[in-house]
């Protein structure tokens, strides 16, 4: 299932070539070109999902991919094998970013989602800021696991933030219930480990998170349910207080957490 939302880079021709090279049905949903807008991704996924649901075809997993990735031949089979061995994994992916000693969440592109979990949440994404991350938070809230297998590599032809320059990240974090102290620690960690987010882009993230005035009437700004926001807050505080370097200052960090959360209104 391919959603072509008005591409101008020969996508229709590539699809036609692919259709002739395989016996697998290739279905295309064509939409008019309305300009680049990262917020349409979830809406496009929902269109594809609705079309699949109407066919009543049975499947166990499905994969989400953007148009700028190159996957090795065994990418899907490697991930599915791991998910078959652990039936509690709802979402998994490989990785295209530098390998880290720290666990990561599945990437937005290249992620494989278990069909049974997908149907449990209505077989659709919410269309709004933070929806990609919402999927994984929802899975964990429901008791599932989400795994990034860093050793399974794929290529992402556009660097992270190349198109959107991390715009909407700050408001997405706020919408999902990320707490101020967590944002500050993420910034410090990103600087230390040289993650590919520039200082200018971090200023964009901070501005959107701490000064969300421009988004007050934005239709993409969802109000996620209170249980999910509470889950995020509790998980983040627990992770922070259990960090090895924080344990000596747990009381101070917890107090600072409460003050900053109250000031920011999150």
Secondary structure, DSSP 8 states (H G I E B T S, - for coil): -EEEES--SSHHHHHHHHHHT-SS---EEEE------GGGHHHHHHHHHHHHHHHT---SEEEE--TTEEE-TTHHHHHHHHHHH-TTEEEEEEE-S---SS-----SSSEEEEHHHHHHTTSS--SSTTHHHHHHHHHHHTT-EEEEEEEEEEEESS-TTTTTTTTTHHHHHHHTT--HHHHHHHHHHHHHTT-S--HHHHHHHHHHHH-GGGGTT-TT-----HHHHHHHHHHHHHHHHTSTTTGGGHHHHHHHHHHHHHHHT-
